[in-house]
Amino acid sequence: MEFNENKILISKYNDLNGYFATIKLPLGGTLAEFFKEDKINVDAVVSNCKMYGTSLFPMTKDVIALLRSKIKEGKRVLIEGTQGAFLDIEHGTYPYVTAGLTTRPGLEHDAGLNIDLCINVVKAYATRVGNGPFPTEILDDDFANKLRDAGNEYGSTTGRPRRVGWLDILALKHALELNSRKNEKKYLAVTKLDVLRGFNPIICEEYRINGKSIKECVMEGATMGQCRIFKTIEDIRNTTKFVGLPESARAYIAAIEEMAGAEVLVLGNGPGRDDLIVRE
């Protein structure tokens, strides 16, 4: 399934300039100022960059030296990765990747530090933005829309609907291997578990490629093979502790832990900062 981003924008804003006018820049103005007569307004871009440079210059420091000094002082440093493992330019589903390194080795390289605790964040179901292989994608449009709406899986800026599907254990295990050191215990934070309320979630255990069973993470040309289907997930929105989870949610999380070989430390129970269930 493919989505034409420009078509979505044009249908919502009538033209791209109208869309650009809705995107505000941090230091004032809108993105529309960067375009003039359907061309890039070079003077506006340069002027804006100079303004940012002037604003940011007093804050420029040797970040690696700063981090190391804080660690020597006994401070803790939190390094947050953006994007997902499969968007990594080296280890992702090329060419459907981003421009940088999104896995733990990439973060350690960029920060100049060794990360001593890695918590891997994964949704309770799967999503993907744009094109690229997605073996567990839900192809029934009506059902996909139901899950998409439940999880508000739409681009925050473009409004583009994200592709949705079921949890892919082969992909998850591959990502965990990329982000873990030898003999290190693997940890997970599973977000959006509350979204699965009323759904019978599925975990994909193997792919099918040209009629053959594949149990390695080789996504190109793959579809779902053997899967596990779970009982309807009960409402967890009022749950604050792991021990208080309903049986259906506990069984689903236990299966993820068993199949992925990882321990779930945190569950997402809503969009708020405090909507977390932390394992005690």
C-alpha positions, 0 to 999 in steps of 0.5 A, a space after each residue: 500500500 502506498 500513500 501519495 503525501 503531496 496528494 494528501 497535502 493538496 487535498 487538505 490545503 489546496 496547494 503546497 504554499 498553503 501547507 508551508 504557510 502552516 509550518 511555523 519556524 522557531 524564531 518566527 515566520 513560516 516555511 512559506 517564506 523560503 519559497 518565491 514563485 515556486 522556487 527556493 528563496 535563497 536570500 530568505 534561507 541564508 538570512 534565516 540560517 544566519 539568525 539561527 547561527 547568531 542565536 545558537 553560537 553562545 551555546 556551542 561547546 565541545 559536547 563530548 568533553 562536557 558529557 565526560 566531565 559530567 560522568 566523572 562528577 557522578 552525573 547520569 547521562 540519558 541518550 535518546 535515539 530517534 527513528 527506528 532500527 530499520 531506518 538505520 542507513 547501515 542496518 535498515 531496510 535500504 533504501 527506505 531509511 533515514 540519513 543517519 545511524 539510529 541503532 545503539 552503535 550509532 548513538 555510541 559513536 555520535 555521543 562518544 560514549 559507551 552506553 551501559 543500559 539500553 532500553 529498546 522501545 517498541 509499539 505493541 503493534 507495528 507501524 511504518 511511514 512511507 514505502 518499504 517492506 512490511 511483512 505484517 502489514 494489515 491489508 484489509 483497509 477497513 480493519 487497518 483504519 480501525 487500528 490506525 484510528 485507535 492509535 492515532 497513527 497519522 503524521 503529526 505534521 502532514 496528517 499522512 496515515 501510517 501503515 499499520 500491522 501486527 508485531 513482527 518478532 523476527 524484526 524485534 529480535 533482529 533490532 535487539 541484537 543490533 542494540 545489545 552487547 554479547 551476554 547482555 540482558 535485553 530490555 524493552 519498553 512496550 508502548 501503546 498497549 492500551 490501543 489494543 483494547 478490543 483487538 485480538 493481537 497477532 505476533 508473527 513468528 515466521 515469514 513466507 517467501 516464495 512459499 518457503 518458511 523463513 525464520 530470519 529477518 529477511 523482509 523483502 518479498 516476505 509475507 506473514 507465515 506462522 503466527 500466534 493469535 491472542 485473546 481480546 485485550 481488555 481495557 488497561 487504562 486504569 491500571 497502574 501496576 504490572 500486577 494489576 494487568 488483566 490476564 489478556 494483557 499479561 499473556 500478551 506481554 509474557 509472550 513478547 518476553 519469551 519470544 524476543 528473549 527480553 524483559 519488559 520494563 515499561 508499558 505505555 498506557 496512554 499518550 500522557 507523560 505519566 501514562 506509564 506502567 513501570 515494572 517494580 
